Amino acid sequence: MKKIYFLKTCSTCARIIKSLDLPSDVIFQDIKTEEITVKQLEELAEMAGSYEALFSKRAKLYKEMGLKDQNLTDDEFKHYILEHYTFLKRPVIVYNNAIFIGNSAKTVEAAKTFIHDNE
């Protein structure tokens, strides 16, 4: 599978996607207009190793809801990601059997290298 979960209105996502020089068979899912499903999230968590790995602790709601002061379980991370798209760390790039989560320079570079080497 070649898929990117992203936010269309996010300039960082747009910049990263543009920089990846992706093949035409990649599927894009704007998580604001096409909500992530339970099945999709479960598959991503299996690849990532946990729901926490997919959870954005930089989301405004994380602080506003007081979640940063709680010790959340993996099930709670799953619940919040499904409840509101802003909790999904983005972009999430799935390319063949690899997953790249977030927008750190290291992650983006790893994704570029992997995609280039596996075209």
CNS distance restraints for C-alpha pairs under 8 A (distance, minus, plus):
assign (resid   1 and name CA) (resid  94 and name CA) 6.77 0.50 0.50
assign (resid   1 and name CA) (resid  95 and name CA) 5.95 0.50 0.50
assign (resid   1 and name CA) (resid  96 and name CA) 4.92 0.50 0.50
assign (resid   1 and name CA) (resid  97 and name CA) 7.33 0.50 0.50
assign (resid   2 and name CA) (resid  25 and name CA) 7.11 0.50 0.50
assign (resid   2 and name CA) (resid  26 and name CA) 4.87 0.50 0.50
assign (resid   2 and name CA) (resid  27 and name CA) 6.22 0.50 0.50
assign (resid   2 and name CA) (resid  93 and name CA) 7.73 0.50 0.50
assign (resid   2 and name CA) (resid  94 and name CA) 5.51 0.50 0.50
assign (resid   2 and name CA) (resid  95 and name CA) 4.44 0.50 0.50
assign (resid   2 and name CA) (resid  96 and name CA) 5.82 0.50 0.50
assign (resid   3 and name CA) (resid  26 and name CA) 5.35 0.50 0.50
assign (resid   3 and name CA) (resid  27 and name CA) 4.57 0.50 0.50
assign (resid   3 and name CA) (resid  28 and name CA) 5.75 0.50 0.50
assign (resid   3 and name CA) (resid  29 and name CA) 7.50 0.50 0.50
assign (resid   3 and name CA) (resid  93 and name CA) 6.07 0.50 0.50
assign (resid   3 and name CA) (resid  94 and name CA) 5.14 0.50 0.50
assign (resid   3 and name CA) (resid  95 and name CA) 6.49 0.50 0.50
assign (resid   4 and name CA) (resid  26 and name CA) 7.33 0.50 0.50
assign (resid   4 and name CA) (resid  27 and name CA) 6.32 0.50 0.50
assign (resid   4 and name CA) (resid  28 and name CA) 4.96 0.50 0.50
assign (resid   4 and name CA) (resid  29 and name CA) 6.18 0.50 0.50
assign (resid   4 and name CA) (resid  91 and name CA) 6.70 0.50 0.50
assign (resid   4 and name CA) (resid  92 and name CA) 5.63 0.50 0.50
assign (resid   4 and name CA) (resid  93 and name CA) 4.55 0.50 0.50
assign (resid   4 and name CA) (resid  94 and name CA) 6.13 0.50 0.50
assign (resid   5 and name CA) (resid  28 and name CA) 6.21 0.50 0.50
assign (resid   5 and name CA) (resid  29 and name CA) 4.94 0.50 0.50
assign (resid   5 and name CA) (resid  30 and name CA) 6.15 0.50 0.50
assign (resid   5 and name CA) (resid  31 and name CA) 6.32 0.50 0.50
assign (resid   5 and name CA) (resid  90 and name CA) 6.96 0.50 0.50
assign (resid   5 and name CA) (resid  91 and name CA) 5.64 0.50 0.50
assign (resid   5 and name CA) (resid  92 and name CA) 5.04 0.50 0.50
assign (resid   5 and name CA) (resid  93 and name CA) 6.52 0.50 0.50
assign (resid   6 and name CA) (resid  10 and name CA) 7.91 0.50 0.50
assign (resid   6 and name CA) (resid  13 and name CA) 6.31 0.50 0.50
assign (resid   6 and name CA) (resid  28 and name CA) 7.41 0.50 0.50
assign (resid   6 and name CA) (resid  29 and name CA) 6.27 0.50 0.50
assign (resid   6 and name CA) (resid  30 and name CA) 5.18 0.50 0.50
assign (resid   6 and name CA) (resid  31 and name CA) 5.99 0.50 0.50
assign (resid   6 and name CA) (resid  90 and name CA) 5.73 0.50 0.50
assign (resid   6 and name CA) (resid  91 and name CA) 4.70 0.50 0.50
assign (resid   6 and name CA) (resid  92 and name CA) 6.63 0.50 0.50
assign (resid   7 and name CA) (resid  13 and name CA) 6.64 0.50 0.50
assign (resid   7 and name CA) (resid  30 and name CA) 5.10 0.50 0.50
assign (resid   7 and name CA) (resid  31 and name CA) 5.85 0.50 0.50
assign (resid   7 and name CA) (resid  32 and name CA) 6.38 0.50 0.50
assign (resid   7 and name CA) (resid  90 and name CA) 7.49 0.50 0.50
assign (resid   7 and name CA) (resid  91 and name CA) 7.46 0.50 0.50
assign (resid   8 and name CA) (resid  13 and name CA) 7.40 0.50 0.50
assign (resid   8 and name CA) (resid  14 and name CA) 7.15 0.50 0.50
assign (resid   8 and name CA) (resid  30 and name CA) 5.74 0.50 0.50
assign (resid   8 and name CA) (resid  32 and name CA) 7.85 0.50 0.50
assign (resid  10 and name CA) (resid  14 and name CA) 6.41 0.50 0.50
assign (resid  11 and name CA) (resid  15 and name CA) 6.10 0.50 0.50
assign (resid  12 and name CA) (resid  16 and name CA) 6.18 0.50 0.50
assign (resid  12 and name CA) (resid 103 and name CA) 7.52 0.50 0.50
assign (resid  13 and name CA) (resid  17 and name CA) 6.05 0.50 0.50
assign (resid  13 and name CA) (resid  90 and name CA) 7.14 0.50 0.50
assign (resid  13 and name CA) (resid  91 and name CA) 5.93 0.50 0.50
assign (resid  13 and name CA) (resid 103 and name CA) 7.64 0.50 0.50
assign (resid  14 and name CA) (resid  18 and name CA) 6.10 0.50 0.50
assign (resid  15 and name CA) (resid  19 and name CA) 6.21 0.50 0.50
assign (resid  16 and name CA) (resid  20 and name CA) 6.36 0.50 0.50
assign (resid  16 and name CA) (resid 103 and name CA) 7.58 0.50 0.50
assign (resid  16 and name CA) (resid 108 and name CA) 7.12 0.50 0.50
assign (resid  17 and name CA) (resid  21 and name CA) 7.40 0.50 0.50
assign (resid  17 and name CA) (resid  22 and name CA) 7.65 0.50 0.50
assign (resid  18 and name CA) (resid  22 and name CA) 7.95 0.50 0.50
assign (resid  20 and name CA) (resid 111 and name CA) 7.72 0.50 0.50
assign (resid  20 and name CA) (resid 112 and name CA) 5.54 0.50 0.50
assign (resid  20 and name CA) (resid 115 and name CA) 7.91 0.50 0.50
assign (resid  22 and name CA) (resid  26 and name CA) 6.97 0.50 0.50
assign (resid  22 and name CA) (resid 115 and name CA) 7.68 0.50 0.50
assign (resid  23 and name CA) (resid 119 and name CA) 7.79 0.50 0.50
assign (resid  29 and name CA) (resid  34 and name CA) 6.53 0.50 0.50
assign (resid  30 and name CA) (resid  34 and name CA) 5.80 0.50 0.50
assign (resid  30 and name CA) (resid  35 and name CA) 7.72 0.50 0.50
assign (resid  31 and name CA) (resid  35 and name CA) 4.90 0.50 0.50
assign (resid  31 and name CA) (resid  36 and name CA) 6.02 0.50 0.50
assign (resid  31 and name CA) (resid  85 and name CA) 6.16 0.50 0.50
assign (resid  32 and name CA) (resid  85 and name CA) 6.21 0.50 0.50
assign (resid  35 and name CA) (resid  85 and name CA) 7.09 0.50 0.50
assign (resid  36 and name CA) (resid  40 and name CA) 6.27 0.50 0.50
assign (resid  36 and name CA) (resid  41 and name CA) 6.59 0.50 0.50
assign (resid  36 and name CA) (resid  82 and name CA) 6.95 0.50 0.50
assign (resid  36 and name CA) (resid  85 and name CA) 7.71 0.50 0.50
assign (resid  37 and name CA) (resid  41 and name CA) 6.14 0.50 0.50
assign (resid  37 and name CA) (resid  82 and name CA) 7.41 0.50 0.50
assign (resid  38 and name CA) (resid  42 and name CA) 6.06 0.50 0.50
assign (resid  38 and name CA) (resid  82 and name CA) 7.16 0.50 0.50
assign (resid  39 and name CA) (resid  43 and name CA) 6.22 0.50 0.50
assign (resid  40 and name CA) (resid  44 and name CA) 6.23 0.50 0.50
assign (resid  41 and name CA) (resid  45 and name CA) 6.05 0.50 0.50
assign (resid  41 and name CA) (resid  78 and name CA) 7.74 0.50 0.50
assign (resid  41 and name CA) (resid  82 and name CA) 7.97 0.50 0.50
assign (resid  42 and name CA) (resid  46 and name CA) 6.15 0.50 0.50
assign (resid  43 and name CA) (resid  47 and name CA) 6.38 0.50 0.50
assign (resid  44 and name CA) (resid  48 and name CA) 6.00 0.50 0.50
assign (resid  44 and name CA) (resid  54 and name CA) 7.94 0.50 0.50
assign (resid  44 and name CA) (resid  99 and name CA) 7.85 0.50 0.50
assign (resid  45 and name CA) (resid  49 and name CA) 5.61 0.50 0.50
assign (resid  45 and name CA) (resid  50 and name CA) 4.93 0.50 0.50
assign (resid  45 and name CA) (resid  51 and name CA) 5.13 0.50 0.50
assign (resid  45 and name CA) (resid  53 and name CA) 7.62 0.50 0.50
assign (resid  45 and name CA) (resid  54 and name CA) 7.05 0.50 0.50
assign (resid  46 and name CA) (resid  50 and name CA) 6.60 0.50 0.50
assign (resid  47 and name CA) (resid  97 and name CA) 7.96 0.50 0.50
assign (resid  47 and name CA) (resid  98 and name CA) 7.50 0.50 0.50
assign (resid  47 and name CA) (resid  99 and name CA) 6.62 0.50 0.50
assign (resid  48 and name CA) (resid  53 and name CA) 6.29 0.50 0.50
assign (resid  48 and name CA) (resid  54 and name CA) 7.26 0.50 0.50
assign (resid  48 and name CA) (resid  99 and name CA) 6.76 0.50 0.50
assign (resid  49 and name CA) (resid  53 and name CA) 7.12 0.50 0.50
assign (resid  50 and name CA) (resid  54 and name CA) 7.25 0.50 0.50
assign (resid  50 and name CA) (resid  74 and name CA) 6.75 0.50 0.50
assign (resid  51 and name CA) (resid  55 and name CA) 6.40 0.50 0.50
assign (resid  51 and name CA) (resid  74 and name CA) 5.56 0.50 0.50
assign (resid  51 and name CA) (resid  75 and name CA) 7.50 0.50 0.50
assign (resid  51 and name CA) (resid  77 and name CA) 5.72 0.50 0.50
assign (resid  51 and name CA) (resid  78 and name CA) 5.62 0.50 0.50
assign (resid  52 and name CA) (resid  74 and name CA) 6.06 0.50 0.50
assign (resid  52 and name CA) (resid  77 and name CA) 5.80 0.50 0.50
assign (resid  52 and name CA) (resid  78 and name CA) 7.80 0.50 0.50
assign (resid  53 and name CA) (resid 101 and name CA) 7.77 0.50 0.50
assign (resid  54 and name CA) (resid  88 and name CA) 5.78 0.50 0.50
assign (resid  54 and name CA) (resid  89 and name CA) 5.38 0.50 0.50
assign (resid  54 and name CA) (resid 101 and name CA) 6.75 0.50 0.50
assign (resid  55 and name CA) (resid  77 and name CA) 6.49 0.50 0.50
assign (resid  55 and name CA) (resid  81 and name CA) 6.81 0.50 0.50
assign (resid  55 and name CA) (resid  87 and name CA) 5.54 0.50 0.50
assign (resid  55 and name CA) (resid  88 and name CA) 5.07 0.50 0.50
assign (resid  55 and name CA) (resid  89 and name CA) 5.26 0.50 0.50
assign (resid  56 and name CA) (resid  86 and name CA) 7.55 0.50 0.50
assign (resid  56 and name CA) (resid  87 and name CA) 5.04 0.50 0.50
assign (resid  56 and name CA) (resid  88 and name CA) 5.53 0.50 0.50
assign (resid  56 and name CA) (resid  89 and name CA) 4.39 0.50 0.50
assign (resid  56 and name CA) (resid  90 and name CA) 7.88 0.50 0.50
assign (resid  57 and name CA) (resid  62 and name CA) 6.11 0.50 0.50
assign (resid  57 and name CA) (resid  68 and name CA) 7.62 0.50 0.50
assign (resid  57 and name CA) (resid  87 and name CA) 7.41 0.50 0.50
assign (resid  58 and name CA) (resid  62 and name CA) 6.98 0.50 0.50
assign (resid  59 and name CA) (resid  63 and name CA) 7.36 0.50 0.50
assign (resid  59 and name CA) (resid  86 and name CA) 6.19 0.50 0.50
assign (resid  59 and name CA) (resid  87 and name CA) 6.10 0.50 0.50
assign (resid  60 and name CA) (resid  64 and name CA) 6.20 0.50 0.50
assign (resid  61 and name CA) (resid  65 and name CA) 5.63 0.50 0.50
assign (resid  61 and name CA) (resid  86 and name CA) 7.84 0.50 0.50
assign (resid  61 and name CA) (resid  87 and name CA) 7.93 0.50 0.50
assign (resid  62 and name CA) (resid  66 and name CA) 6.39 0.50 0.50
assign (resid  62 and name CA) (resid  67 and name CA) 5.26 0.50 0.50
assign (resid  62 and name CA) (resid  68 and name CA) 6.16 0.50 0.50
assign (resid  62 and name CA) (resid  87 and name CA) 7.69 0.50 0.50
assign (resid  63 and name CA) (resid  67 and name CA) 6.08 0.50 0.50
assign (resid  63 and name CA) (resid  68 and name CA) 5.82 0.50 0.50
assign (resid  66 and name CA) (resid  70 and name CA) 7.24 0.50 0.50
assign (resid  67 and name CA) (resid  71 and name CA) 7.91 0.50 0.50
assign (resid  67 and name CA) (resid  72 and name CA) 7.62 0.50 0.50
assign (resid  72 and name CA) (resid  76 and name CA) 5.78 0.50 0.50
assign (resid  72 and name CA) (resid  77 and name CA) 6.57 0.50 0.50
assign (resid  73 and name CA) (resid  77 and name CA) 6.38 0.50 0.50
assign (resid  74 and name CA) (resid  78 and name CA) 6.29 0.50 0.50
assign (resid  75 and name CA) (resid  79 and name CA) 6.16 0.50 0.50
assign (resid  76 and name CA) (resid  80 and name CA) 6.21 0.50 0.50
assign (resid  77 and name CA) (resid  81 and name CA) 6.23 0.50 0.50
assign (resid  78 and name CA) (resid  82 and name CA) 6.24 0.50 0.50
assign (resid  79 and name CA) (resid  83 and name CA) 6.03 0.50 0.50
assign (resid  80 and name CA) (resid  84 and name CA) 6.19 0.50 0.50
assign (resid  80 and name CA) (resid  87 and name CA) 6.55 0.50 0.50
assign (resid  81 and name CA) (resid  85 and name CA) 6.00 0.50 0.50
assign (resid  81 and name CA) (resid  86 and name CA) 7.37 0.50 0.50
assign (resid  81 and name CA) (resid  87 and name CA) 4.91 0.50 0.50
assign (resid  81 and name CA) (resid  88 and name CA) 5.56 0.50 0.50
assign (resid  89 and name CA) (resid 101 and name CA) 6.59 0.50 0.50
assign (resid  89 and name CA) (resid 102 and name CA) 5.42 0.50 0.50
assign (resid  90 and name CA) (resid 101 and name CA) 6.26 0.50 0.50
assign (resid  90 and name CA) (resid 102 and name CA) 4.62 0.50 0.50
assign (resid  90 and name CA) (resid 103 and name CA) 6.58 0.50 0.50
assign (resid  91 and name CA) (resid 101 and name CA) 6.16 0.50 0.50
assign (resid  91 and name CA) (resid 102 and name CA) 5.25 0.50 0.50
assign (resid  91 and name CA) (resid 103 and name CA) 6.57 0.50 0.50
assign (resid  92 and name CA) (resid  99 and name CA) 7.06 0.50 0.50
assign (resid  92 and name CA) (resid 100 and name CA) 5.79 0.50 0.50
assign (resid  92 and name CA) (resid 101 and name CA) 4.60 0.50 0.50
assign (resid  92 and name CA) (resid 102 and name CA) 6.22 0.50 0.50
assign (resid  93 and name CA) (resid  99 and name CA) 5.64 0.50 0.50
assign (resid  93 and name CA) (resid 100 and name CA) 5.02 0.50 0.50
assign (resid  93 and name CA) (resid 101 and name CA) 6.41 0.50 0.50
assign (resid  93 and name CA) (resid 111 and name CA) 7.66 0.50 0.50
assign (resid  94 and name CA) (resid  98 and name CA) 5.76 0.50 0.50
assign (resid  94 and name CA) (resid  99 and name CA) 4.57 0.50 0.50
assign (resid  94 and name CA) (resid 100 and name CA) 6.50 0.50 0.50
assign (resid  95 and name CA) (resid  99 and name CA) 6.43 0.50 0.50
assign (resid  95 and name CA) (resid 115 and name CA) 7.03 0.50 0.50
assign (resid 100 and name CA) (resid 107 and name CA) 6.25 0.50 0.50
assign (resid 100 and name CA) (resid 108 and name CA) 7.59 0.50 0.50
assign (resid 100 and name CA) (resid 110 and name CA) 7.82 0.50 0.50
assign (resid 100 and name CA) (resid 111 and name CA) 6.23 0.50 0.50
assign (resid 101 and name CA) (resid 107 and name CA) 6.96 0.50 0.50
assign (resid 102 and name CA) (resid 107 and name CA) 6.85 0.50 0.50
assign (resid 102 and name CA) (resid 108 and name CA) 7.88 0.50 0.50
assign (resid 103 and name CA) (resid 107 and name CA) 6.46 0.50 0.50
assign (resid 103 and name CA) (resid 108 and name CA) 6.22 0.50 0.50
assign (resid 104 and name CA) (resid 108 and name CA) 6.24 0.50 0.50
assign (resid 105 and name CA) (resid 109 and name CA) 6.04 0.50 0.50
assign (resid 106 and name CA) (resid 110 and name CA) 6.15 0.50 0.50
assign (resid 107 and name CA) (resid 111 and name CA) 6.18 0.50 0.50
assign (resid 108 and name CA) (resid 112 and name CA) 6.20 0.50 0.50
assign (resid 109 and name CA) (resid 113 and name CA) 6.18 0.50 0.50
assign (resid 110 and name CA) (resid 114 and name CA) 6.07 0.50 0.50
assign (resid 111 and name CA) (resid 115 and name CA) 5.98 0.50 0.50
assign (resid 112 and name CA) (resid 116 and name CA) 6.00 0.50 0.50
assign (resid 113 and name CA) (resid 117 and name CA) 6.05 0.50 0.50
assign (resid 114 and name CA) (resid 118 and name CA) 6.06 0.50 0.50
assign (resid 115 and name CA) (resid 119 and name CA) 6.10 0.50 0.50
